[in-house]
Structure formats: C-alpha cells, structure tokens
C-alpha cells in the first residue's frame, strides 16, 4: 500500500472512529489524520501480532476493520490523556 493510500486510510479510519465514539470530539482534521494513522499502525501491528494478518490491501475489509479498531483505541487513549479538556471557541 502506498503512502497516500495509507494516509487516506488513516484519515477515514479516524473519521469513522470519531463517529463511533460517544460524545463530541473537538479534534480538527489534522489531529484526526494523525490519530487515525497512528491507529491504523496500531491496528495493523495488533492484527499481525495477535491474529497473524495485518494491513495488506487498501480495499480489503480486514484492513479497514483493523485500522478502525486501532483508531478507536488511539482515540480512547487520547481522550483519557487529555481528560476531556477541549478548547472552547
């Protein structure tokens, strides 16, 4: 998978993870991209370590499920570390 495809996968996985989590997440698109890419990396690593398969093909359902699951984990960790502190505009 190319770098642009991986960035797109991370961004979309981050957006989907934000939609799945309850409450309002105030992250912008750049932080969503970063957290989504980190989540995709985490999901791929966990999938390859625990299940024996990782992120292989952009159009694979397994790739998307691993990336989204990893992004959900990363968003939960990020929310726990920031303690729900959001900037008010």
N, C-alpha and C positions, 0 to 999 in steps of 0.2 A: 504494500500500500504506500502510495506517495505521501509526501509531507502535506500537500494541500488537501488531499483526501483525509488524512489523519486530523488536520485542523478542523475541517468541516465536520468530521465525525465527533470530535471533542465539543465543538460548539453546539451541534444538535443534541448530543447526549446531555450537555449541561442545561440546555433549554428544557428538554424533556424531564430531567431530574428536578429542575426548579418547579415545573408544573406538577410533578407527582408529590412533592413535599408540601405539607400543610403550612399555612401561614403565608405571609408576604415576605419574599426575599427581595432586598433592595439592591442587589448587585447589578452593575451595569453589564453591557455586552462583553467588555474586555475581561472583566473578572469571571464572567460566566464561561468565556472561552478558555481562560487559564485553568479554572477549576474543572471544566469539562475534559480538557486534555489530560490533566493530572488524573482525573477519574477514569478516563479511558486507559491510561497507562496502568493504573492500579487494577482495574478490571481485567485487563489482558494478562497482567502478572499473576493475579489470583486465579484466573481461569487456567493458565498454563501450569501453575504450581499445584493447584488442588484438583482440577478436572482433566488435565492433560491436553487442553487446547486453548489457544489464545486468540488474539486478533489476527485473522488471516485475510479475509477478503472484505472489501467495503460493503458489498451487497449481501453479505451473509447475516442471517438473523442472529446467529450465535455471537457474532462480533458486536452487533448493536445491543444485544441484551447484556453482554459483559461490560460494554462501555457505559451503558446507562446505569447498571448496578454499581459500577465503580464510581460514577459521578454522584449518585445518591449518597454513597458512603463519604465521599470527599465533602459534599455539601453539608452533611450532618456533622462531620468533624469541624468544618469551618464555622458552622453555626454555634457549636459548643465552645470553640476557642474564642470567638468574638462575643459570646454571651448575649447574642441578640442585639448588640449595640449597632444601631443603624443611624446614619446621619439624616437629620430632618432637613428638608429643603423648603 
